[in-house]
Amino acid sequence: PLTEGVGGVLASAVRCPECRIGYGNLPFSVDNKWRLLAMMCAFFGSGFAAPFFIVRHQLLKK
């Protein structure tokens, strides 16, 4: 039963080699790897830095 399901998926992938499998429905482009790297660094870096800036703001507030 399990191998039949896997075989069906593999057979459909073999039947359609020109189909682009992957990243068609993303809200950003993955074609340029350096731009993607910069966007990911900005996204994750801002989330990492936010608590430190919030604490700094609270400590400097009078």
Secondary structure, 3 states (H helix, E strand, C coil): CHHHHHHHHHHHHHHCCCCCCCCCCCCCCCCCHHHHHHHHHHHHHHHHHHHHHHHHHHHHCC
